[in-house]
Amino acid sequence: MAEETTEKTWVAFGPAGAIGSVHRVEGEYTFKLLTDDAPRGRYPSLEVAKSALFAALPPGSDWPEFREH
């Protein structure tokens, strides 16, 4: 099993604090909510990964603030 290197990370913040993160890995993007054990899917762009993270939030959630780390 090859080890993957995270190139960049964006942390998603909601009203109560951090809720998840988006990671650039080998030119693709993935995301995890704080409650996830493993990343979810692979996405072709940062915007698509942010949208996927938002779609995984409970209905009625506000769009999170993403901060690059």
N, C-alpha and C positions, 0 to 999 in steps of 0.2 A: 504494500500500500504506500503510494507516494505521499509525501508530506506537502501540503499546500502552504504558501506564504501569503499572508494578508498584506496587501500593498497600501491600503488606506481604509480608514474607518470613519463612519459618520454615526454619531449617537442621536437617537430620536428622543425628544423630550415632550411630554404632555404636561398638563396643568400640575400634576402631582410629582413630577420628576422624570427620570429616565424610564423609557418603556421598551426600548430595543435598540438595535444597531444595524447598519448596512455596512457590508464589507466588500472591498474590491479584491478579488482573488483571481490571479492569472488572467486579467483582462475582462473578467465577467464580474457580476455583482450578485450577492446573496444577502439575506437578512435573517435576523433572529430577534424574537421578542424575549424579554427577560425570563419568561417562563419556559422557553424552548431549550431542549437538550442539544439540538443540532440545528445547523442552518437549514433554511427552507429554500429549495429550488435554486436555479441559476437564471439570471436575467441579463439581457444584452446591454443595458444602460443603467446609470444611476437613477434616472427618473423613473424607469420601469420598476426597479427594486423598491424605491420609496413608495410608489403607488401600491405595490404588492404588500408592503409592510402595513400601510394604511388600511388596505382591504382586510387584513387579518385582525384589525382592532375591533372591539365591540361596536355594534351599530350606534350611530349618534356621536361617535368620537370626533373630536376636532383634529384637523390636520396637524401632525406633530411638527415641532421645530427641529431641524436637522443641523447638527454642529459637527464640523470636521475635526477629527482628533488625530 
